[in-house]
Amino acid sequence: MLNLFLRCLILYFFLLLAMRLMGKRQLGELQPFELAITLVASELVCIPMADATIPIIYGIIPVFSLFLVHIIITKLATKSVRFRKFLNGKPVIIIEKGNILSDVMKELNMNVDDVMEALRGLGYFNPSEVEYAILETNGNLSAMPKAEGKPLTPTDMNLTVEGSVLPVTVIMEGAYLKDNADLLGENKLQKVKDCLSSHELDVEDVLVFLLSGEDVFIQPYRGNFILDAIRGEG
């Protein structure tokens, strides 16, 4: 029993490592060949997992071989547009100027419910709101709203705004994230601590602390979120 348990752990972590090396896409974002490799690799690992009489190497070698195949196919796809189109297909326009293209929909084996569900997922509840909708090669739907339905932007108002700042997670689940805290430097880290003190919070009280430039977002374990700012040099 212990031997079977250890075999399962070894094969599981080997498969996990192989999947991580192949990339970080979610299941819904996989290209067809990536999904096929993922399914086959999972099935191959299950065989030696369930049967202790099969050498564990019979699970590792096939998965390693699939990993090499994935690398080769990916390299070929990056160097040849024709091969990439053959492998993954190409994006297809399924809504044009608010009109659902029924012929295209039939070619893709989709129905109206599929299209409407995908549109609702993008925040559109009526095809007339969409200028173009494109079915991507990974199965996701991308939509361009009609000009009159686009959100107003600072450019439309001839306004100049500062560039966006990527938020830094300083505290997560009651503890400082060391790498991010080190990047801040001593002066800014002290300002973070002062900010916590001003709200009568300890590190252990904070679920997440985000720092975007000088702007602060604090979500305590108890109570509502807090918006603040860190001013000055550092």
Contacts in CASP RR format, 6 or more apart in sequence:
PFRMAT RR
TARGET T0000
AUTHOR 0000-0000-0000
METHOD contacts of the structure
MODEL  1
MLNLFLRCLILYFFLLLAMRLMGKRQLGELQPFELAITLVASELVCIPMA
DATIPIIYGIIPVFSLFLVHIIITKLATKSVRFRKFLNGKPVIIIEKGNI
LSDVMKELNMNVDDVMEALRGLGYFNPSEVEYAILETNGNLSAMPKAEGK
PLTPTDMNLTVEGSVLPVTVIMEGAYLKDNADLLGENKLQKVKDCLSSHE
LDVEDVLVFLLSGEDVFIQPYRGNFILDAIRGEG
3 52 0 8 1.000
4 52 0 8 1.000
7 48 0 8 1.000
7 49 0 8 1.000
7 52 0 8 1.000
7 56 0 8 1.000
8 49 0 8 1.000
10 56 0 8 1.000
11 45 0 8 1.000
11 48 0 8 1.000
11 49 0 8 1.000
11 56 0 8 1.000
11 59 0 8 1.000
11 60 0 8 1.000
12 45 0 8 1.000
12 49 0 8 1.000
14 45 0 8 1.000
14 60 0 8 1.000
14 63 0 8 1.000
15 41 0 8 1.000
15 42 0 8 1.000
15 45 0 8 1.000
15 63 0 8 1.000
18 41 0 8 1.000
18 63 0 8 1.000
18 64 0 8 1.000
18 66 0 8 1.000
18 67 0 8 1.000
19 38 0 8 1.000
19 41 0 8 1.000
21 67 0 8 1.000
22 34 0 8 1.000
22 37 0 8 1.000
22 38 0 8 1.000
22 67 0 8 1.000
22 70 0 8 1.000
25 34 0 8 1.000
27 35 0 8 1.000
27 38 0 8 1.000
28 138 0 8 1.000
28 139 0 8 1.000
28 140 0 8 1.000
29 138 0 8 1.000
29 140 0 8 1.000
30 38 0 8 1.000
30 138 0 8 1.000
31 87 0 8 1.000
31 88 0 8 1.000
31 137 0 8 1.000
31 138 0 8 1.000
32 87 0 8 1.000
32 88 0 8 1.000
32 137 0 8 1.000
33 70 0 8 1.000
33 73 0 8 1.000
33 87 0 8 1.000
33 88 0 8 1.000
34 70 0 8 1.000
37 66 0 8 1.000
37 69 0 8 1.000
37 70 0 8 1.000
40 66 0 8 1.000
41 62 0 8 1.000
41 63 0 8 1.000
41 66 0 8 1.000
44 59 0 8 1.000
44 62 0 8 1.000
44 63 0 8 1.000
44 66 0 8 1.000
45 59 0 8 1.000
45 63 0 8 1.000
47 54 0 8 1.000
47 58 0 8 1.000
47 59 0 8 1.000
48 54 0 8 1.000
48 55 0 8 1.000
48 56 0 8 1.000
48 58 0 8 1.000
48 59 0 8 1.000
73 87 0 8 1.000
76 83 0 8 1.000
77 83 0 8 1.000
77 84 0 8 1.000
77 87 0 8 1.000
77 88 0 8 1.000
78 84 0 8 1.000
88 137 0 8 1.000
88 138 0 8 1.000
89 137 0 8 1.000
90 137 0 8 1.000
91 134 0 8 1.000
91 135 0 8 1.000
91 136 0 8 1.000
91 137 0 8 1.000
91 142 0 8 1.000
92 104 0 8 1.000
92 107 0 8 1.000
92 108 0 8 1.000
92 134 0 8 1.000
92 135 0 8 1.000
93 101 0 8 1.000
93 104 0 8 1.000
93 132 0 8 1.000
93 133 0 8 1.000
93 134 0 8 1.000
94 100 0 8 1.000
94 101 0 8 1.000
94 104 0 8 1.000
94 105 0 8 1.000
94 108 0 8 1.000
94 110 0 8 1.000
94 115 0 8 1.000
94 133 0 8 1.000
94 134 0 8 1.000
94 135 0 8 1.000
94 141 0 8 1.000
95 101 0 8 1.000
95 115 0 8 1.000
95 119 0 8 1.000
95 127 0 8 1.000
95 130 0 8 1.000
95 132 0 8 1.000
95 133 0 8 1.000
95 143 0 8 1.000
96 132 0 8 1.000
97 131 0 8 1.000
97 132 0 8 1.000
98 127 0 8 1.000
98 128 0 8 1.000
98 129 0 8 1.000
98 130 0 8 1.000
98 131 0 8 1.000
98 146 0 8 1.000
99 127 0 8 1.000
100 112 0 8 1.000
100 115 0 8 1.000
100 127 0 8 1.000
105 111 0 8 1.000
105 112 0 8 1.000
105 115 0 8 1.000
108 135 0 8 1.000
110 135 0 8 1.000
115 127 0 8 1.000
115 133 0 8 1.000
115 141 0 8 1.000
116 127 0 8 1.000
118 133 0 8 1.000
118 140 0 8 1.000
118 141 0 8 1.000
119 125 0 8 1.000
119 127 0 8 1.000
119 130 0 8 1.000
119 133 0 8 1.000
119 141 0 8 1.000
119 143 0 8 1.000
122 141 0 8 1.000
122 142 0 8 1.000
122 143 0 8 1.000
124 130 0 8 1.000
124 143 0 8 1.000
124 145 0 8 1.000
127 133 0 8 1.000
128 146 0 8 1.000
129 145 0 8 1.000
129 146 0 8 1.000
129 149 0 8 1.000
130 143 0 8 1.000
130 144 0 8 1.000
130 145 0 8 1.000
130 146 0 8 1.000
131 144 0 8 1.000
131 145 0 8 1.000
131 146 0 8 1.000
131 147 0 8 1.000
132 143 0 8 1.000
132 144 0 8 1.000
133 141 0 8 1.000
133 142 0 8 1.000
133 143 0 8 1.000
133 144 0 8 1.000
134 141 0 8 1.000
134 142 0 8 1.000
134 143 0 8 1.000
135 141 0 8 1.000
136 142 0 8 1.000
154 160 0 8 1.000
154 161 0 8 1.000
165 212 0 8 1.000
165 213 0 8 1.000
165 215 0 8 1.000
166 212 0 8 1.000
167 210 0 8 1.000
167 211 0 8 1.000
167 212 0 8 1.000
167 217 0 8 1.000
168 180 0 8 1.000
168 183 0 8 1.000
168 184 0 8 1.000
168 210 0 8 1.000
168 211 0 8 1.000
168 212 0 8 1.000
168 213 0 8 1.000
169 177 0 8 1.000
169 180 0 8 1.000
169 208 0 8 1.000
169 209 0 8 1.000
169 210 0 8 1.000
170 176 0 8 1.000
170 177 0 8 1.000
170 180 0 8 1.000
170 181 0 8 1.000
170 184 0 8 1.000
170 189 0 8 1.000
170 192 0 8 1.000
170 209 0 8 1.000
170 210 0 8 1.000
170 211 0 8 1.000
171 177 0 8 1.000
171 192 0 8 1.000
171 203 0 8 1.000
171 206 0 8 1.000
171 208 0 8 1.000
171 209 0 8 1.000
172 207 0 8 1.000
172 208 0 8 1.000
172 209 0 8 1.000
173 207 0 8 1.000
173 208 0 8 1.000
174 203 0 8 1.000
174 204 0 8 1.000
174 205 0 8 1.000
174 206 0 8 1.000
174 207 0 8 1.000
174 221 0 8 1.000
175 203 0 8 1.000
175 204 0 8 1.000
176 203 0 8 1.000
181 189 0 8 1.000
184 192 0 8 1.000
184 211 0 8 1.000
185 234 0 8 1.000
187 233 0 8 1.000
187 234 0 8 1.000
188 211 0 8 1.000
188 230 0 8 1.000
188 234 0 8 1.000
191 230 0 8 1.000
191 232 0 8 1.000
191 234 0 8 1.000
192 209 0 8 1.000
192 211 0 8 1.000
192 216 0 8 1.000
192 230 0 8 1.000
195 216 0 8 1.000
195 218 0 8 1.000
195 228 0 8 1.000
195 230 0 8 1.000
196 202 0 8 1.000
196 203 0 8 1.000
196 206 0 8 1.000
196 209 0 8 1.000
196 218 0 8 1.000
198 228 0 8 1.000
199 218 0 8 1.000
199 226 0 8 1.000
199 228 0 8 1.000
201 218 0 8 1.000
201 220 0 8 1.000
205 220 0 8 1.000
205 221 0 8 1.000
205 222 0 8 1.000
206 218 0 8 1.000
206 219 0 8 1.000
206 220 0 8 1.000
206 221 0 8 1.000
207 219 0 8 1.000
207 220 0 8 1.000
207 221 0 8 1.000
208 217 0 8 1.000
208 218 0 8 1.000
208 219 0 8 1.000
209 216 0 8 1.000
209 217 0 8 1.000
209 218 0 8 1.000
209 219 0 8 1.000
210 216 0 8 1.000
210 217 0 8 1.000
210 218 0 8 1.000
211 230 0 8 1.000
213 230 0 8 1.000
214 229 0 8 1.000
214 230 0 8 1.000
214 231 0 8 1.000
214 232 0 8 1.000
215 227 0 8 1.000
215 228 0 8 1.000
215 229 0 8 1.000
216 226 0 8 1.000
216 227 0 8 1.000
216 228 0 8 1.000
216 229 0 8 1.000
216 230 0 8 1.000
217 225 0 8 1.000
217 226 0 8 1.000
217 227 0 8 1.000
218 225 0 8 1.000
218 226 0 8 1.000
218 227 0 8 1.000
218 228 0 8 1.000
219 225 0 8 1.000
219 226 0 8 1.000
220 226 0 8 1.000
END
